[in-house]
Amino acid sequence: MRYGTMLHEQLARLAREYVFERVKRFAGSEFANFVRHDISVEAKKRLIFLPYDLEVKASVGQSQWASVPWLDFFDPIVTDTATRGFYVVYLINADTEEIVLSLNQGTTEVYEEFGDNEEGRRILARRAIEMAERVADFSAHFDNTPIDLGSNSSLPKGYEAGHAFGRVYKANQIDPVLFYTDLENMLSAYRSLVDRGGRTPIDSMMDQSGSTDILETRKFVLSKRIERAKNVRLPVLERRGLKCEGCGLEPTKHYNYQGPIKNIPLDVHHAMPIRELSEGETRRYKIPDDFLVLCPTCHRVIHKQNDEADVEQLRDSVRFLFASKPR
């Protein structure tokens, strides 16, 4: 079986053929492998020359065919799964042979907290409006009317409620220029939403940052997201070492810590000054150069300095047992 080689062709074929393929056996399906592998690979190719560090995944279900297949673009500092966070996704309505480009959000995490019911979907819809408003300069170029995924199943209904804005394409009427322009604009909107605080209310962000300046608040929250991201914390700890670079505290030695590295009581500090993080910057961070490994106390102290990257100033201020001036 020969499939289209460009992303819009592959998604169009998925939309046209899914109704017929999902009545076949799921295990070992060539079509399912095409979606998971070929579509994901082609989507990654579209990112090569774009300034985004995103994870890509396509799915038609796990142990059985999904009601709605999808192709997701995840920012790893926000999420690496379709069950939580927010992301850019192509959703397929196989009944109408439509492809829906959507800025959407994890349904499962909301259902777990508020219930798989109308209340849960009301929460998703409210957050979708807030997402669209936070990047209104982008959402104005898309369609914010409700989407129809052709299914009454729980997850598709959640996707419909969680849709912030996007575009619907007929599988047999795709304008490639519009399709790829929309994708680039949507990824730019996604990046801006992350930079501006995602779904976190502005008052909560200001409480976290201790500032009332909106730009400084956004940069602070972004820096915290970076520090806590799965794809940042573990690589930094592994490459910089399991020792506070301020006071010299070693949890494995001084606390007899013997658990996994990811849970060690040390923080990863994004040492690039927050003022240098600008919206749309093509490189948010470089591992391990832009980071320090600090104990929680030193991490709090360094944030009180004028220069949050000056580890020498931090070391000079330490006056207790572990002040070994690590280099």
C-alpha positions in Angstrom: 0.0 0.0 0.0 1.4 3.4 -1.0 0.7 6.4 1.1 1.1 10.1 0.4 4.5 11.5 1.3 3.5 15.0 2.5 1.9 15.6 5.9 -1.4 17.0 4.5 -1.6 14.0 2.1 -1.1 11.5 4.9 -3.6 13.1 7.1 -6.1 13.3 4.3 -5.6 9.6 3.6 -6.1 8.9 7.3 -9.4 10.8 7.3 -10.6 9.0 4.2 -9.6 5.5 5.1 -10.1 5.3 8.9 -13.7 4.2 8.7 -12.8 1.2 6.7 -9.5 0.4 8.6 -11.0 0.4 12.1 -13.3 -2.5 11.4 -10.2 -4.7 10.7 -8.0 -6.4 13.3 -6.1 -3.9 15.4 -3.1 -6.0 16.4 -0.4 -5.9 13.6 -2.3 -3.4 11.5 -0.2 -2.0 8.7 -2.4 1.1 8.7 -1.9 1.7 12.4 1.8 1.4 11.9 1.6 3.9 9.1 -0.1 6.4 11.4 2.2 5.9 14.3 5.4 5.9 12.4 5.1 7.5 8.9 2.9 10.4 9.9 5.0 11.1 13.0 8.2 11.1 10.9 6.7 13.4 8.3 5.4 15.8 11.0 8.9 15.9 12.6 10.3 16.8 9.2 8.1 19.9 9.1 9.7 21.1 12.3 13.3 20.9 11.1 13.5 24.5 9.9 11.2 25.9 12.6 12.4 27.3 15.9 10.5 24.9 18.1 11.7 22.0 20.3 8.6 19.8 20.2 7.8 16.2 20.7 5.5 14.6 18.1 3.2 11.6 18.5 0.5 10.1 16.4 -2.1 7.6 17.6 -5.0 5.4 16.5 -5.4 3.9 20.0 -3.6 1.5 22.2 -5.2 -1.9 22.5 -8.1 -1.1 20.2 -9.0 1.5 17.6 -9.6 5.0 19.0 -12.8 6.8 18.3 -10.7 9.8 17.0 -7.1 9.3 15.8 -4.8 12.2 16.4 -1.4 13.8 15.7 0.0 15.8 18.6 2.8 18.4 19.0 4.0 18.7 22.6 6.3 21.3 24.2 8.1 19.1 26.8 8.2 21.9 29.3 4.4 21.7 29.4 3.6 18.1 28.7 4.7 14.9 27.0 1.3 13.3 26.8 -2.2 14.0 25.4 -3.7 13.3 28.8 -2.6 16.5 30.5 -1.3 20.0 29.8 -2.1 21.8 26.5 -0.8 21.2 23.0 -1.4 21.5 19.2 -3.2 18.6 17.7 -4.7 17.3 14.4 -7.9 15.4 15.2 -9.7 13.3 12.7 -13.5 13.1 12.1 -13.6 9.9 10.0 -17.3 10.1 9.4 -17.1 13.5 7.7 -13.6 12.9 6.4 -12.4 16.1 8.1 -9.1 17.1 9.7 -9.3 19.5 12.6 -6.2 21.6 13.6 -6.7 22.5 17.2 -5.1 24.2 20.2 -6.4 21.8 22.8 -5.7 20.4 26.2 -5.5 17.2 28.2 -9.0 15.8 28.9 -8.0 13.0 31.2 -6.5 15.2 33.9 -9.6 17.4 34.0 -11.9 14.4 34.1 -9.9 12.9 37.0 -10.3 16.1 39.0 -13.8 17.2 38.1 -15.5 14.1 36.7 -16.2 12.6 33.3 -19.4 14.6 33.0 -20.8 18.0 32.0 -19.0 19.7 34.8 -15.6 18.4 33.6 -16.4 19.5 30.0 -17.5 22.9 31.3 -14.1 23.4 33.0 -12.4 22.4 29.7 -14.5 24.9 27.8 -13.8 27.7 30.2 -10.1 27.0 30.1 -10.2 26.9 26.3 -11.7 30.4 26.3 -8.9 31.6 28.6 -6.3 30.1 26.4 -7.7 31.8 23.3 -7.8 35.2 25.1 -4.2 34.9 26.3 -3.0 34.7 22.7 -5.8 36.8 21.1 -3.3 38.1 18.6 -3.0 34.6 17.2 -6.5 33.3 17.8 -8.0 36.1 15.7 -6.5 34.5 12.6 -8.3 31.1 13.3 -11.8 29.8 13.7 -13.1 29.6 17.3 -16.4 28.0 16.6 -17.1 24.6 18.2 -15.8 21.5 16.5 -17.6 18.3 15.8 -15.6 15.0 16.0 -18.5 12.8 15.1 -18.4 10.7 18.3 -20.3 10.6 21.6 -17.4 8.9 23.4 -15.9 10.5 26.4 -12.5 11.6 25.1 -13.8 13.1 21.8 -16.4 15.1 23.8 -13.5 16.3 25.9 -11.5 17.3 22.9 -14.6 19.2 21.6 -14.9 21.1 24.9 -11.2 21.7 25.2 -10.8 23.2 21.7 -9.6 26.8 22.0 -9.3 27.7 18.2 -8.1 26.2 15.0 -9.1 25.2 11.5 -11.1 22.4 9.8 -10.0 21.0 6.5 -12.0 18.6 4.1 -9.7 15.7 3.2 -10.4 16.1 -0.5 -10.2 19.9 -0.5 -6.9 20.8 1.3 -5.0 23.9 0.1 -1.4 23.0 1.0 -0.3 26.6 1.3 -3.0 27.4 3.8 -2.5 24.1 5.6 1.2 24.7 6.3 0.8 28.4 7.0 -1.8 27.5 9.6 0.5 24.9 11.1 3.3 27.4 11.5 1.0 30.1 12.9 -0.5 27.6 15.3 2.9 26.4 16.6 3.8 30.1 17.0 0.6 30.6 19.0 1.4 27.6 21.1 4.9 28.9 21.9 3.5 32.3 22.8 0.9 30.7 25.1 3.7 28.8 26.9 5.7 32.0 27.2 2.8 33.9 28.6 2.0 31.5 31.3 -0.2 28.9 29.7 -3.4 28.3 31.6 -2.2 29.7 34.9 -4.2 32.7 36.1 -2.2 36.0 36.2 -2.8 36.5 39.9 -1.4 33.1 40.6 1.6 33.9 38.5 2.2 37.1 40.2 2.0 35.4 43.6 4.7 32.9 42.4 7.0 35.6 41.1 6.5 38.2 43.8 6.2 40.8 41.1 3.4 42.9 39.6 5.2 43.5 36.4 3.5 41.3 33.7 6.6 40.7 31.6 8.8 39.8 34.6 6.1 37.6 35.9 5.8 35.7 32.7 9.5 35.2 32.4 9.7 33.9 36.0 7.0 31.4 35.4 8.6 30.2 32.2 11.9 29.8 34.0 10.2 27.7 36.6 8.6 25.5 34.0 11.9 25.0 32.3 13.6 23.9 35.6 10.9 21.4 36.4 10.6 19.9 32.9 11.3 16.1 32.7 13.6 16.6 29.7 15.6 19.2 31.7 15.9 18.1 35.3 17.4 14.6 34.9 19.9 15.4 32.1 21.2 18.4 34.1 21.6 16.4 37.3 23.4 13.6 35.4 25.8 16.0 33.7 26.4 18.6 36.4 26.6 16.2 39.4 24.6 15.4 42.5 26.1 18.2 44.6 24.9 21.7 45.5 27.1 24.1 43.5 26.5 26.7 46.1 27.2 25.2 49.5 28.5 21.8 48.6 25.7 19.7 50.1 25.7 16.2 48.8 22.4 14.4 49.6 23.9 10.9 49.0 26.6 11.7 51.5 25.1 14.0 54.0 21.5 12.7 54.0 22.4 9.1 53.0 20.0 9.5 50.1 19.8 6.3 48.1 16.7 6.8 45.9 16.5 7.5 42.2 18.3 10.5 40.8 15.1 12.2 39.6 13.8 12.4 43.2 17.1 13.6 44.9 16.5 16.7 47.1 18.4 19.0 44.8 16.9 21.7 42.5 17.8 22.5 39.0 18.3 26.3 38.6 17.9 28.0 35.3 20.9 30.3 35.6 20.2 32.4 32.5 18.9 35.8 33.9 15.2 36.0 33.5 15.5 39.4 31.7 17.3 37.6 28.9 14.4 35.3 28.2 12.4 37.0 25.5 9.2 35.8 23.9 9.9 34.0 20.7 13.5 33.4 21.5 14.6 30.4 19.4 16.7 28.7 22.1 15.2 28.7 25.5 18.1 26.9 27.2 21.2 24.8 26.6 21.9 21.7 28.7 23.9 21.7 31.0 25.5 25.1 30.4 22.5 27.3 31.3 21.8 25.6 34.6 23.1 25.1 38.1 22.4 22.3 40.6 21.5 23.8 44.0 20.0 22.6 47.3 16.6 24.2 48.0 18.0 26.7 50.4 20.7 27.9 48.0 18.1 28.0 45.2 16.0 30.4 47.3 19.0 32.5 48.2 20.3 32.9 44.6 16.9 34.2 43.5 17.4 37.1 46.0 20.6 38.2 44.3 20.7 40.9 41.6 22.4 38.4 39.3 20.7 35.1 39.6 23.5 33.4 37.6 26.4 34.6 39.9 27.2 31.4 41.7 30.5 32.9 43.0 28.4 35.5 44.9 26.3 32.7 46.3 29.3 30.7 47.5 30.8 33.8 49.1 27.7 34.3 51.2 27.6 30.7 52.6 28.8 30.5 56.2 28.0 27.0 57.3 29.3 23.4 57.3 29.2 22.6 53.6 30.9 25.8 52.4 33.6 23.9 50.5 33.7 26.2 47.5 32.9 23.5 44.9 34.4 24.2 41.4 
